[in-house]
Amino acid sequence: MNSALLQNLVAGAGSSSQFIGGLVVALLYLVVGLLGAIGSILVFRRIFQGRWEQLFWASFLVVIAAFYLSFAAYFGASTHAWQSEAIGVAVFLACAVGGLFSRSAIAVGYVLHGLWDLSHCLFGSSLAGLSITEIPLGYGIFCSTYDFVVAGYLIVVAGYLMMSDSAWHEPGKLDLSFWREGL
């Protein structure tokens, strides 16, 4: 199973060279997730302003949740895993739709999705014990890092969700020429 990387690191399975190699691979995926999230935040914050940014982050939550359906198809997941993944997508869709009315639901959705990613890596089943699909090596580390950074941005840095209600109440603005001004 490809998701064994984090399981092996936590359990300390394998030789010391396998542990060090696995640690380097895990750190690489963690850094890629961190840089991917920072890049996404910088670029999409420039493209989407006001209400459009809220719509983007809500929609993107559903898109990243749906990736697990493609993994289920690719890895030939069982019917039970397909059902679990579909339930997961439905939960994240509910968070995204709820986020259009209660902005904190989007941040909660990203935190839950990060936990969903980690449950794929660590347990091979959901935290509720449901059967879930296999994922590519390191994907759970990458994606959970991405999700937690985006959630942190939504909660703390932008202050959009938990501490302030100003920016996402402004009329939306879409700026496709953001690159002319630089980041």
Backbone as JSON, one array per atom type, in Angstrom:
{
  "sequence": "MNSALLQNLVAGAGSSSQFIGGLVVALLYLVVGLLGAIGSILVFRRIFQGRWEQLFWASFLVVIAAFYLSFAAYFGASTHAWQSEAIGVAVFLACAVGGLFSRSAIAVGYVLHGLWDLSHCLFGSSLAGLSITEIPLGYGIFCSTYDFVVAGYLIVVAGYLMMSDSAWHEPGKLDLSFWREGL",
  "N": [[0.85, -1.18, 0.0], [0.61, 2.18, -0.89], [0.31, 4.27, 0.92], [1.8, 3.69, 3.09], [4.06, 5.06, 3.9], [3.95, 7.16, 5.93], [2.87, 5.64, 7.98], [4.94, 3.79, 8.44], [6.96, 5.53, 9.27], [5.92, 6.56, 11.66], [5.66, 4.22, 13.15], [8.24, 3.37, 13.15], [9.16, 1.35, 11.55], [11.18, -0.9, 9.59], [14.62, -0.59, 8.37], [17.31, 1.52, 9.65], [18.29, 3.11, 7.59], [16.12, 3.04, 5.84], [14.28, 4.38, 7.4], [15.46, 6.96, 7.6], [15.54, 7.65, 4.87], [12.77, 7.6, 4.35], [11.96, 9.64, 6.05], [13.18, 11.85, 4.85], [11.78, 11.87, 2.4], [9.18, 12.31, 3.39], [9.52, 14.86, 4.56], [10.09, 16.31, 2.25], [7.6, 16.18, 0.88], [6.08, 17.56, 2.76], [7.24, 20.12, 2.67], [6.7, 20.77, 0.0], [3.9, 20.85, 0.12], [3.59, 23.01, 1.91], [4.83, 25.15, 0.45], [3.22, 25.06, -1.82], [0.73, 25.79, -0.76], [1.27, 28.38, 0.22], [1.94, 29.66, -2.18], [-0.5, 29.36, -3.57], [-2.22, 30.86, -1.93], [-1.08, 33.46, -2.18], [-1.32, 33.95, -4.98], [-4.1, 33.46, -5.57], [-5.32, 35.21, -3.86], [-4.71, 37.59, -5.03], [-6.04, 37.37, -7.47], [-8.77, 36.88, -6.86], [-10.95, 38.9, -5.13], [-12.63, 40.15, -2.21], [-15.9, 38.94, -1.98], [-15.55, 37.04, -4.0], [-13.2, 35.7, -3.34], [-13.96, 34.21, -1.12], [-15.85, 32.52, -2.37], [-14.11, 31.17, -4.08], [-12.35, 29.7, -2.28], [-14.23, 28.08, -1.0], [-15.24, 26.57, -3.17], [-12.88, 25.33, -4.04], [-12.35, 23.64, -1.92], [-14.22, 21.6, -2.3], [-13.32, 20.58, -4.74], [-10.73, 19.54, -4.07], [-11.51, 17.6, -2.31], [-12.83, 15.87, -4.01], [-10.73, 14.71, -5.37], [-10.14, 12.31, -4.15], [-12.01, 10.57, -5.16], [-11.03, 10.14, -7.7], [-8.69, 8.8, -7.04], [-9.82, 6.49, -5.97], [-10.92, 5.38, -8.27], [-8.59, 5.01, -9.84], [-6.97, 3.27, -8.25], [-8.62, 1.12, -8.06], [-10.6, 0.79, -6.0], [-12.56, -0.74, -3.37], [-16.15, -1.3, -3.2], [-17.11, -0.41, -0.74], [-15.11, 1.44, -0.03], [-15.48, 3.34, -2.05], [-17.99, 4.27, -1.3], [-17.39, 5.41, 1.2], [-15.6, 7.44, 0.4], [-17.3, 8.97, -1.19], [-19.1, 9.83, 0.75], [-17.32, 11.38, 2.23], [-16.76, 13.43, 0.32], [-19.31, 14.54, 0.22], [-19.54, 15.55, 2.83], [-17.54, 17.55, 2.78], [-18.55, 19.13, 0.75], [-20.85, 20.02, 2.03], [-19.62, 21.58, 4.03], [-18.47, 23.53, 2.39], [-20.73, 24.72, 1.16], [-22.04, 25.55, 3.48], [-20.14, 27.38, 4.22], [-20.64, 29.53, 2.63], [-22.54, 30.9, 3.95], [-21.92, 30.87, 6.66], [-18.95, 31.83, 7.42], [-16.9, 30.56, 8.85], [-17.21, 27.88, 8.44], [-15.83, 27.14, 6.16], [-13.09, 27.21, 6.88], [-13.18, 25.27, 8.89], [-13.84, 23.12, 7.28], [-11.45, 22.83, 5.77], [-9.65, 22.1, 7.8], [-10.84, 19.68, 8.63], [-10.54, 18.29, 6.23], [-7.77, 18.08, 6.11], [-7.37, 16.35, 8.26], [-8.72, 14.15, 7.24], [-7.01, 13.51, 5.12], [-4.73, 12.74, 6.6], [-5.77, 10.52, 7.94], [-6.0, 8.73, 5.86], [-3.29, 8.28, 5.34], [-2.21, 7.34, 7.77], [-3.86, 5.33, 8.89], [-5.26, 3.85, 6.96], [-7.88, 3.63, 6.98], [-10.89, 5.45, 7.67], [-11.28, 7.79, 10.41], [-13.55, 6.99, 11.62], [-13.53, 4.35, 11.16], [-14.34, 3.5, 8.67], [-13.99, 1.99, 5.45], [-11.47, 3.11, 3.26], [-9.9, 4.52, 0.33], [-6.78, 3.72, -1.32], [-3.96, 5.92, -1.53], [-1.65, 7.99, -3.43], [1.93, 7.76, -2.83], [3.03, 9.75, -0.22], [1.08, 11.68, -0.67], [-0.9, 12.25, 1.26], [0.59, 13.56, 3.23], [1.49, 15.82, 1.85], [-1.02, 16.97, 1.09], [-2.41, 17.31, 3.53], [-0.73, 19.12, 4.82], [-0.96, 21.28, 3.06], [-3.74, 21.8, 3.38], [-3.92, 22.47, 6.16], [-2.32, 24.77, 6.26], [-3.74, 26.51, 4.56], [-6.13, 26.62, 6.02], [-5.13, 27.85, 8.34], [-4.38, 30.32, 7.25], [-6.93, 31.27, 6.51], [-8.12, 31.48, 9.0], [-6.37, 32.96, 10.75], [-4.33, 34.75, 9.52], [-5.56, 36.21, 7.35], [-7.8, 36.87, 8.68], [-10.36, 36.67, 7.92], [-12.35, 34.82, 8.52], [-12.78, 34.07, 11.3], [-12.2, 36.28, 12.94], [-12.87, 38.7, 11.77], [-15.31, 40.34, 9.77], [-15.19, 41.83, 7.52], [-13.85, 41.85, 4.87], [-14.94, 39.8, 3.17], [-17.49, 40.61, 2.89], [-17.49, 42.62, 1.15], [-18.2, 43.74, -2.2], [-17.56, 41.41, -4.8], [-14.51, 41.12, -6.69], [-12.9, 40.41, -9.65], [-9.77, 39.87, -10.86], [-8.04, 39.3, -13.51], [-5.73, 40.19, -14.58], [-3.75, 40.32, -12.72], [-1.06, 39.63, -12.68], [0.38, 41.6, -13.98], [0.96, 43.58, -12.18], [2.59, 42.42, -10.35], [3.43, 40.25, -7.59]],
  "CA": [[0.0, 0.0, 0.0], [1.43, 3.38, -1.04], [0.19, 5.19, 2.05], [2.56, 3.13, 4.21], [5.18, 5.92, 4.25], [3.75, 7.79, 7.23], [2.69, 4.54, 8.94], [6.26, 3.26, 8.76], [7.71, 6.53, 10.03], [5.36, 6.63, 13.0], [5.93, 2.95, 13.83], [9.68, 3.1, 13.15], [9.37, 0.08, 10.87], [12.25, -0.92, 8.61], [15.99, -0.31, 8.82], [17.58, 2.94, 9.92], [18.4, 3.82, 6.31], [14.75, 3.21, 5.34], [13.66, 5.43, 8.21], [16.02, 8.25, 7.19], [15.02, 7.91, 3.53], [11.35, 7.92, 4.48], [11.86, 10.95, 6.69], [13.52, 12.84, 3.82], [10.65, 11.91, 1.47], [8.07, 12.95, 4.1], [9.84, 16.29, 4.67], [9.94, 16.88, 0.91], [6.16, 16.39, 0.63], [5.63, 18.59, 3.67], [7.71, 21.4, 2.13], [5.93, 21.03, -1.23], [2.58, 21.28, 0.57], [3.73, 24.35, 2.47], [5.08, 26.1, -0.62], [2.03, 25.09, -2.66], [-0.32, 26.56, -0.08], [1.68, 29.79, 0.23], [1.78, 30.14, -3.56], [-1.94, 29.46, -3.86], [-2.77, 31.99, -1.18], [-0.61, 34.7, -2.79], [-1.88, 34.12, -6.32], [-5.56, 33.55, -5.59], [-5.74, 36.43, -3.15], [-4.59, 38.67, -6.01], [-7.03, 37.19, -8.52], [-10.12, 36.97, -6.32], [-11.05, 39.78, -3.98], [-13.95, 40.25, -1.61], [-16.76, 37.74, -1.98], [-15.01, 36.06, -4.94], [-12.21, 34.87, -2.65], [-14.74, 33.26, -0.32], [-16.39, 31.53, -3.3], [-13.01, 30.34, -4.56], [-11.89, 28.75, -1.27], [-15.31, 27.11, -0.8], [-15.26, 25.68, -4.34], [-11.65, 24.54, -4.07], [-12.5, 22.59, -0.91], [-14.95, 20.5, -2.94], [-12.44, 20.01, -5.77], [-9.69, 18.7, -3.48], [-12.17, 16.42, -1.73], [-13.17, 14.98, -5.11], [-9.54, 13.98, -5.81], [-10.18, 10.96, -3.61], [-12.8, 9.73, -6.07], [-10.13, 9.73, -8.79], [-7.81, 7.77, -6.49], [-10.63, 5.27, -5.87], [-11.0, 4.83, -9.62], [-7.26, 4.6, -10.27], [-6.47, 2.15, -7.48], [-9.61, 0.04, -8.05], [-11.09, 0.67, -4.63], [-13.75, -1.54, -3.11], [-17.42, -0.57, -3.15], [-17.17, 0.26, 0.57], [-14.23, 2.6, -0.08], [-16.17, 4.33, -2.89], [-19.05, 4.85, -0.48], [-16.74, 6.28, 2.2], [-15.07, 8.63, -0.28], [-18.46, 9.79, -1.58], [-19.57, 10.48, 1.99], [-16.34, 12.44, 2.51], [-17.02, 14.54, -0.6], [-20.57, 15.17, 0.65], [-19.25, 16.34, 4.04], [-16.8, 18.75, 2.4], [-19.5, 19.95, 0.0], [-21.68, 20.68, 3.05], [-18.79, 22.64, 4.63], [-18.32, 24.6, 1.4], [-22.02, 25.41, 1.05], [-22.21, 26.24, 4.75], [-19.2, 28.49, 4.24], [-21.21, 30.68, 1.93], [-23.42, 31.57, 4.9], [-21.15, 30.98, 7.9], [-17.6, 31.76, 6.86], [-16.01, 29.66, 9.6], [-17.38, 26.52, 7.93], [-14.78, 26.86, 5.16], [-11.88, 26.87, 7.63], [-13.43, 23.97, 9.52], [-13.74, 22.15, 6.2], [-10.04, 22.58, 5.44], [-9.07, 21.34, 8.91], [-11.37, 18.31, 8.52], [-9.94, 17.63, 5.06], [-6.41, 17.71, 6.5], [-7.49, 15.13, 9.09], [-9.1, 13.09, 6.3], [-5.76, 13.14, 4.44], [-3.88, 12.01, 7.54], [-6.35, 9.2, 8.23], [-5.62, 7.87, 4.73], [-1.86, 7.96, 5.49], [-1.85, 6.66, 9.01], [-4.69, 4.21, 9.32], [-5.83, 3.07, 5.87], [-9.33, 3.7, 7.15], [-11.26, 6.74, 8.24], [-11.27, 7.8, 11.86], [-14.75, 6.28, 12.05], [-13.35, 2.94, 10.83], [-14.86, 3.19, 7.35], [-13.01, 1.62, 4.45], [-11.13, 4.2, 2.36], [-9.06, 4.1, -0.79], [-5.34, 3.94, -1.31], [-3.55, 7.2, -2.12], [-0.24, 7.96, -3.85], [2.97, 7.94, -1.83], [3.27, 11.1, 0.25], [-0.01, 12.6, -0.97], [-1.56, 12.66, 2.5], [1.45, 14.53, 3.9], [1.4, 17.03, 1.04], [-2.34, 17.58, 1.11], [-2.76, 17.77, 4.88], [0.05, 20.34, 5.04], [-1.64, 22.32, 2.27], [-5.03, 22.12, 4.02], [-3.73, 23.15, 7.44], [-1.8, 26.12, 5.99], [-4.86, 27.3, 4.05], [-7.03, 26.87, 7.16], [-4.48, 28.86, 9.17], [-4.54, 31.6, 6.55], [-8.32, 31.7, 6.6], [-8.47, 31.77, 10.4], [-5.51, 33.9, 11.46], [-3.65, 35.78, 8.76], [-6.5, 37.08, 6.66], [-8.8, 37.3, 9.63], [-11.65, 36.71, 7.23], [-13.39, 33.92, 8.98], [-13.08, 34.01, 12.72], [-12.0, 37.51, 13.7], [-13.37, 39.88, 11.08], [-16.28, 40.02, 8.73], [-15.2, 42.94, 6.58], [-13.4, 41.66, 3.5], [-15.79, 38.96, 2.34], [-18.79, 41.26, 2.7], [-17.32, 43.57, 0.08], [-18.53, 43.18, -3.5], [-16.46, 40.66, -5.37], [-13.76, 41.68, -7.8], [-12.1, 39.4, -10.32], [-8.67, 40.56, -11.53], [-7.25, 38.33, -14.26], [-4.46, 40.8, -15.0], [-2.98, 40.53, -11.49], [0.36, 39.38, -12.9], [1.03, 42.81, -14.49], [1.37, 44.41, -11.06], [3.51, 41.66, -9.52], [2.86, 39.73, -6.34]],
  "C": [[0.88, 1.24, 0.0], [1.37, 4.3, 0.16], [0.98, 4.71, 3.27], [3.7, 4.04, 4.67], [5.03, 6.5, 5.66], [3.55, 6.73, 8.32], [4.04, 4.01, 9.38], [7.09, 4.26, 9.58], [7.22, 6.6, 11.47], [5.73, 5.38, 13.8], [7.42, 2.67, 13.94], [10.01, 1.78, 12.5], [10.52, 0.21, 9.87], [13.6, -0.62, 9.23], [16.17, 1.18, 9.07], [17.72, 3.72, 8.62], [17.02, 4.02, 5.68], [14.04, 4.32, 6.11], [14.14, 6.81, 7.77], [15.52, 8.62, 5.79], [13.56, 8.3, 3.55], [11.13, 9.28, 5.08], [12.15, 12.06, 5.68], [12.37, 12.99, 2.82], [9.47, 12.63, 2.13], [8.3, 14.46, 4.22], [9.7, 16.99, 3.32], [8.46, 17.16, 0.61], [5.59, 17.47, 1.54], [6.02, 19.98, 3.14], [6.94, 21.75, 0.86], [4.51, 21.48, -0.88], [2.58, 22.69, 1.12], [3.9, 25.39, 1.38], [3.88, 26.2, -1.57], [0.92, 25.92, -2.06], [0.02, 28.05, -0.08], [1.51, 30.39, -1.16], [0.32, 30.32, -3.93], [-2.55, 30.67, -3.18], [-2.36, 33.31, -1.84], [-1.26, 34.96, -4.14], [-3.39, 34.33, -6.26], [-6.08, 34.75, -4.81], [-5.66, 37.64, -4.07], [-5.67, 38.58, -7.08], [-8.43, 37.46, -8.0], [-10.12, 37.87, -5.1], [-12.49, 39.82, -3.48], [-14.67, 38.91, -1.62], [-16.22, 36.65, -2.91], [-13.97, 35.15, -4.26], [-12.91, 33.82, -1.79], [-15.3, 32.16, -1.22], [-15.29, 30.6, -3.81], [-12.62, 29.27, -3.52], [-12.96, 27.7, -0.96], [-15.33, 26.11, -1.94], [-14.05, 24.77, -4.37], [-11.69, 23.41, -3.04], [-13.21, 21.37, -1.51], [-14.07, 19.81, -3.98], [-11.39, 19.09, -5.14], [-10.29, 17.48, -2.8], [-12.47, 15.4, -2.82], [-11.95, 14.24, -5.67], [-9.58, 12.53, -5.33], [-11.04, 10.03, -4.45], [-11.93, 9.27, -7.24], [-9.14, 8.68, -8.29], [-8.56, 6.44, -6.37], [-10.72, 4.59, -7.24], [-9.65, 4.26, -10.05], [-6.78, 3.34, -9.57], [-7.48, 1.0, -7.38], [-10.16, -0.24, -6.67], [-12.35, -0.18, -4.54], [-15.0, -0.66, -3.11], [-17.55, 0.2, -1.85], [-16.29, 1.51, 0.59], [-14.86, 3.7, -0.93], [-17.25, 5.03, -2.07], [-18.47, 5.81, 0.55], [-16.24, 7.56, 1.56], [-16.21, 9.55, -0.72], [-19.05, 10.51, -0.38], [-18.63, 11.62, 2.36], [-16.56, 13.65, 1.62], [-18.29, 15.28, -0.18], [-20.35, 16.04, 1.89], [-18.54, 17.64, 3.67], [-17.65, 19.68, 1.53], [-20.41, 20.71, 0.98], [-20.91, 21.8, 3.74], [-18.66, 23.82, 3.68], [-19.62, 25.4, 1.26], [-22.3, 26.18, 2.33], [-21.32, 27.46, 4.84], [-19.67, 29.71, 3.49], [-22.09, 31.51, 2.85], [-22.73, 31.82, 6.24], [-19.7, 30.75, 7.53], [-16.66, 30.81, 7.59], [-16.12, 28.23, 9.1], [-16.32, 26.16, 6.89], [-13.49, 26.46, 5.87], [-12.02, 25.53, 8.31], [-13.32, 22.86, 8.47], [-12.31, 21.82, 5.83], [-9.33, 21.81, 6.56], [-9.54, 19.89, 8.84], [-10.75, 17.58, 7.34], [-8.49, 17.24, 5.36], [-6.4, 16.46, 7.36], [-7.87, 13.94, 8.23], [-7.87, 12.58, 5.56], [-4.89, 12.29, 5.36], [-4.44, 10.64, 7.87], [-6.06, 8.23, 7.09], [-4.17, 7.39, 4.89], [-1.58, 7.05, 6.67], [-2.6, 5.35, 9.25], [-5.19, 3.33, 8.18], [-7.33, 2.95, 6.0], [-9.65, 5.06, 7.76], [-11.23, 6.65, 9.76], [-12.49, 7.08, 12.43], [-14.68, 4.79, 11.72], [-13.9, 2.54, 9.48], [-13.71, 2.85, 6.4], [-12.75, 2.81, 3.53], [-10.12, 3.71, 1.33], [-7.59, 4.38, -0.56], [-5.05, 5.3, -1.94], [-2.08, 7.11, -2.52], [0.71, 8.25, -2.7], [3.13, 9.42, -1.48], [2.13, 12.08, 0.04], [-0.67, 13.12, 0.31], [-0.74, 13.69, 3.26], [1.38, 15.87, 3.17], [0.05, 17.73, 1.25], [-2.75, 18.06, 2.5], [-1.98, 19.04, 5.23], [-0.61, 21.51, 4.32], [-2.92, 22.77, 2.98], [-4.85, 22.89, 5.31], [-3.18, 24.57, 7.26], [-2.93, 27.02, 5.48], [-5.84, 27.61, 5.19], [-6.44, 27.93, 8.08], [-4.58, 30.25, 8.56], [-5.96, 32.13, 6.72], [-8.7, 32.12, 8.01], [-7.69, 32.97, 10.94], [-5.04, 35.06, 10.59], [-4.63, 36.73, 8.1], [-7.55, 37.61, 7.62], [-10.19, 37.31, 9.05], [-12.72, 35.93, 7.95], [-13.76, 34.07, 10.44], [-13.07, 35.38, 13.4], [-12.62, 38.73, 13.04], [-14.39, 39.47, 10.04], [-16.28, 41.09, 7.64], [-14.93, 42.52, 5.14], [-14.36, 40.84, 2.64], [-17.22, 39.5, 2.24], [-18.71, 42.32, 1.61], [-17.76, 42.93, -1.23], [-17.32, 42.48, -4.09], [-15.8, 41.37, -6.52], [-12.88, 40.56, -8.35], [-11.04, 40.13, -11.13], [-7.78, 39.55, -12.23], [-5.92, 38.9, -14.76], [-3.56, 41.07, -13.8], [-1.48, 40.44, -11.72], [1.09, 40.62, -13.41], [1.58, 43.67, -13.36], [2.4, 43.72, -10.17], [2.84, 41.25, -8.22], [3.4, 40.55, -5.2]]
}
